[in-house]
Amino acid sequence: MPSTFSLPASRTEVVLEEIRRGILTRELKPGQPLVEAELAARLGVSKTPVREALKVLSNTGLVTFSPYKGASVCVVDAELAKSVYDVRMVLEPEAVRRSVERRSPELFEDAAEALKEASAAISAKDQAALSLLNRRFHRALYSGCGNPLMVSMLDDLKDRAALISVVGWAANPSWRGEWAEHKAVLAAAKKGDADGAAGLLRAHIGDFLDRILETIGDE
């Protein structure tokens, strides 16, 4: 009989989540150097799990490495924002359209739960919680598309998209409007309106990109 208990998170996973949260709350600022020894002392671990975590976060787009300066928090510019959101605009609405056509009620339930939890996070102005709930909401809608490669490609953008969102929210905390748009997308999905849900999502992604480009400057 297979075991049902969960294995404890590894030290690297714990460190990774702590650094990710620090970046997404802007406790670790864009461009800030990430010194292994300093992070290790702060988190009470050796430098090895810190080094491993920084490599993972480099692959997901939250951390950049320079041959001379080492690791630092990724800086969001117009080119990065347009690159990430261009891919999302192409893939995510289509993935959501397919999810709705395939009828994935359990996924829509998770999206609805994320909507409920977002109300408290908005009231608390908890950017890290909102970022994670935003990821959870979007993934709940696209993960039932039936194409594992499409899901994987969108998953690979999650950290970059979250960082871009945090930069945008720092200048323009537009959470309430965005979650109202989420509610409209979910309502269309629950009604089985695949094209409607995809269209609303495309507009939602595009509108946020426009706002972020106004914030950081469209180069």
Buried (B, 14 or more C-beta within 10 A) or exposed (E): EEEEEEEEEEBBBBBBEBBBBBBBBBEBEBEBEBBBEEBBEEBEBEBEBBBBBBBBBBEBBBBBEEEEEEBBBBBBBBEBBBEBBEBBBEBBBBBBBBBBBEEBEEBBEBBBBBBEBBEEBBEEEBBBBBBBBBBBBBBBBBBBBEBEEBBEBBBEBBBBBBBBBBBBBEEEBBBEBBBEBBBBBBBBBBEEBBEBBBBBBBBBBBBBBEBBBEBBEEE
